[in-house]
Amino acid sequence: MLVTCPACQRPISGPKSRLGTRIACPDCAHAFFWSDVHHAAQAFVIYDLETTGLDPAVEEIIQIAAMRFTGGALRSAETFSSFARPRRPISAFIEQYTGIGNQHVAGAPRPEEALRAFARWSGSATLIAHNGLRFDSKFLTATCRRHGLAAREAQGIDSIHISKMLFGRVRGTGHSLDHLVSRLGVDTAGVRRHDARGDVEILGRVVAGMWGRLGLDHAFNGVPRHSAMLPVDDA
């Protein structure tokens, strides 16, 4: 495959297996992460979902929280948060795990309406979630499809991929949020885990830490991306 040095525009050929690895341009010595697409956008949203269960085909969103990340920095004052009222009661297990019970969502919008609000707030930003490829992005897409919402494509980054770029892919290397908090020395005092608002705050600190250690650019070039669906703002 062929990539282009972002500094001197020299085309460089190499195997696809180099995606996400750091290389130096043989002409200008500029170091960058090997990527098949160069991204210019610098607007990102770190988000987290809480749901009634793990299967997006049958379960529903009960909470969405998000925070902006732009210019390589977490914007702690620029946040989004909403409960969502599912169509069946929240189980005792989920309430114990997340701290979210039926009383918290009683007056909340339905999941599809909470997702509409999130889509309006996030705009065209690239979405970042931990395990987003296998979990969060699938819930976004499933919610749009289940309710027949007019939808648009949104780019997503799974922060697990950033972790693998930093800490390696050797079998047995943990990439859970707890592993990353420990490795990066992230302060979680006073932040509630498994509540989307708390998890977003922690994930934001983790992403900022990994971004800095890897020396990524403001557009996260070199980090794999995937697609999800968000509702079109038809208000």
C-alpha positions in Angstrom: 0.0 0.0 0.0 1.0 3.6 -0.5 1.0 6.4 2.1 2.1 10.0 1.9 4.4 11.8 4.3 2.3 14.6 5.8 5.4 16.9 6.0 7.0 16.6 2.6 4.3 14.7 0.6 6.7 12.0 -0.5 4.8 8.8 -1.3 6.0 5.8 0.7 5.1 2.2 0.0 4.9 -0.6 2.5 2.7 -3.5 3.8 -0.7 -3.0 5.3 0.6 -4.6 8.5 2.4 -1.4 9.2 -0.9 0.5 9.8 -0.8 2.2 13.2 3.0 1.9 13.6 5.4 4.9 13.8 7.7 5.4 10.8 10.2 8.1 9.7 10.1 9.5 6.2 13.3 8.5 4.4 13.5 11.9 2.8 12.7 14.5 5.5 12.9 12.2 8.6 9.5 13.4 9.8 8.1 10.8 12.2 4.4 9.9 11.8 2.0 7.0 12.3 1.4 4.9 9.2 -2.1 5.5 8.0 -4.0 4.7 4.8 -6.1 7.9 5.2 -4.9 11.3 6.4 -7.5 13.1 8.5 -7.6 16.8 8.9 -10.6 17.2 11.3 -9.6 17.9 14.9 -13.0 17.8 16.6 -13.6 14.7 18.8 -16.2 13.7 21.4 -15.4 11.1 24.1 -18.6 9.3 25.1 -20.0 6.4 27.0 -23.3 4.6 27.1 -25.1 2.6 29.9 -27.6 0.1 28.7 -30.2 -2.5 29.9 -27.9 -5.3 28.7 -25.1 -6.3 26.3 -27.1 -7.2 23.1 -27.8 -4.2 21.0 -30.4 -6.1 19.0 -32.8 -6.3 22.1 -31.4 -4.0 24.8 -31.7 -0.3 25.1 -29.7 2.8 26.1 -30.4 4.2 29.5 -27.7 6.9 29.8 -25.5 8.8 27.4 -22.6 11.1 28.6 -20.0 12.8 26.5 -17.2 15.4 26.7 -15.3 17.2 23.9 -11.6 16.6 23.1 -10.1 19.2 20.8 -6.6 20.3 20.0 -5.2 17.5 22.1 -6.9 18.6 25.2 -10.0 17.5 27.2 -12.7 20.2 27.4 -14.1 19.4 30.8 -16.6 22.2 30.7 -18.1 21.1 27.4 -20.2 18.1 28.3 -23.4 16.3 27.4 -25.5 14.0 29.7 -28.9 12.4 29.5 -30.8 9.5 31.0 -33.0 7.5 28.6 -36.2 5.7 29.5 -36.3 2.2 28.1 -39.5 0.3 27.2 -39.0 -2.3 29.8 -38.0 -2.0 33.5 -34.3 -1.8 34.4 -33.2 -5.0 36.1 -31.9 -5.2 39.6 -28.6 -6.4 38.2 -28.2 -3.4 36.0 -29.2 -1.0 38.7 -26.6 -2.5 41.1 -23.9 -2.4 38.4 -24.6 1.1 37.1 -26.4 2.8 40.0 -29.2 3.7 37.5 -32.7 2.6 38.5 -36.1 3.1 37.1 -36.6 6.1 39.3 -33.7 7.9 37.6 -35.2 7.4 34.1 -38.9 8.0 34.9 -39.0 11.4 33.3 -36.3 10.9 30.8 -36.7 10.9 27.0 -36.9 7.6 25.1 -33.5 6.2 23.9 -34.0 7.4 20.4 -34.8 11.0 21.5 -31.8 11.0 23.8 -29.7 9.9 20.9 -31.1 12.6 18.7 -30.1 15.2 21.3 -26.6 13.6 21.5 -26.3 13.7 17.7 -27.2 17.4 17.6 -24.7 18.2 20.4 -21.8 16.1 18.9 -22.3 17.5 15.4 -19.7 16.2 12.9 -17.1 15.3 15.6 -15.4 11.9 15.5 -16.6 9.7 18.4 -14.3 8.0 20.8 -15.5 5.2 23.2 -13.7 2.4 25.0 -14.6 -0.9 23.3 -16.7 1.3 21.0 -16.2 -0.9 18.0 -17.8 -3.9 19.7 -20.3 -2.2 22.0 -21.1 1.5 21.9 -21.1 2.0 18.1 -23.4 -1.0 17.7 -25.9 0.5 20.1 -25.9 3.8 18.2 -26.6 2.0 14.9 -29.1 -0.5 16.4 -31.1 2.4 18.0 -31.3 4.2 14.7 -32.4 1.1 12.8 -34.9 -0.2 15.4 -36.8 3.1 15.4 -36.5 3.8 11.7 -34.6 7.0 12.2 -33.1 8.9 9.3 -29.4 8.4 10.0 -26.0 9.6 8.9 -22.6 8.0 9.1 -20.3 9.0 12.0 -16.7 8.2 12.3 -15.6 6.3 15.5 -12.4 5.5 17.3 -12.1 2.7 19.8 -9.7 3.8 22.5 -8.7 0.1 22.9 -6.9 0.5 19.6 -5.0 3.5 21.0 -4.0 1.4 24.0 -2.7 -1.4 21.7 -0.6 1.1 19.8 0.9 2.3 23.1 1.2 -0.9 25.2 1.4 -3.5 22.5 -0.7 -6.4 21.3 1.1 -9.3 23.1 -1.5 -11.9 24.2 -2.4 -11.3 27.9 -1.8 -7.5 27.8 -4.9 -6.1 29.4 -6.6 -3.1 27.7 -9.5 -2.6 30.0 -10.2 0.9 31.3 -9.1 -0.2 34.8 -5.8 -1.5 33.3 -5.2 1.8 31.6 -6.0 3.9 34.6 -3.4 1.9 36.6 -0.7 2.1 33.9 -1.2 5.8 33.3 -1.6 6.7 36.9 -4.9 8.4 36.3 -6.6 10.0 39.4 -10.1 8.7 39.8 -10.8 10.0 43.3 -14.4 11.0 43.6 -15.5 9.8 40.2 -18.2 7.1 40.0 -17.4 4.1 37.8 -20.1 2.5 35.6 -22.0 5.8 35.5 -21.6 7.2 32.0 -20.7 10.6 33.4 -17.9 9.2 35.6 -16.6 6.8 32.9 -16.4 9.6 30.4 -14.4 11.8 32.8 -12.0 8.9 33.4 -11.8 7.8 29.7 -11.1 11.4 28.8 -8.1 11.5 31.1 -6.9 8.1 29.8 -7.2 9.2 26.2 -5.3 12.5 26.9 -2.6 10.5 28.6 -2.2 8.0 25.7 -2.4 10.8 23.2 0.5 12.6 24.8 2.7 9.5 25.3 2.2 8.4 21.7 2.8 11.8 20.3 -0.3 11.7 18.2 -1.3 14.7 16.1 -4.5 16.7 16.8 -6.4 14.6 14.3 -5.4 11.2 15.7 -3.8 10.1 12.4 -2.7 6.5 12.5 -5.4 5.4 14.8 -7.9 3.0 13.1 -11.4 4.3 12.6 -14.8 2.6 12.1 -18.3 3.7 11.2 -21.4 4.1 13.3 -24.8 5.7 12.7 -26.3 8.8 14.3 -29.8 10.3 13.8 -30.0 13.1 11.3 -31.2 16.3 12.9 -34.5 16.8 11.2 -36.0 19.2 13.7 
